[in-house]
Amino acid sequence: MLPIKRRIKKQLFPKIVKEGSFVSGDNYYLRLLGKKEGELSNFAVVVPAKVKKTSVGRHLIKRWISAVLEGVLAEIQGEFYGIVFVKKDVSGQSYNEVKKEIIKLLQKAQMLK
């Protein structure tokens, strides 16, 4: 899981969704909003109930994506608020497939070094 200091607070969600830039992938999309220079990047993961009906399934997907984000935090350049939204049910994929897609999405957003 992402450390608490690297997570986005609920009060910022509407601002990020409204003002943030949009980057889309096959199964995910990303909303990004710049931060003040010198601060750490923060992230959140959203898995809607339309994607996966059971909370157990939603939490599994969230944990996978959070683990990928936690692994690449050191490689992220710039200061951002980022929210990863899941478009489709990815519970049938392996963790490595999810990891590849998330990294590809971050590269498309030009966030990785």
Secondary structure, 3 states (H helix, E strand, C coil): CCCHHHECCHHHHHHHHHHCEEEECCCEEEEEEECCCCCCCEEEEECCCCCCCCHHHHHHHHHHHHHHHHHHHHHECCCEEEEEEECCCCCCCCHHHHHHHHHHHHHHCCCEC
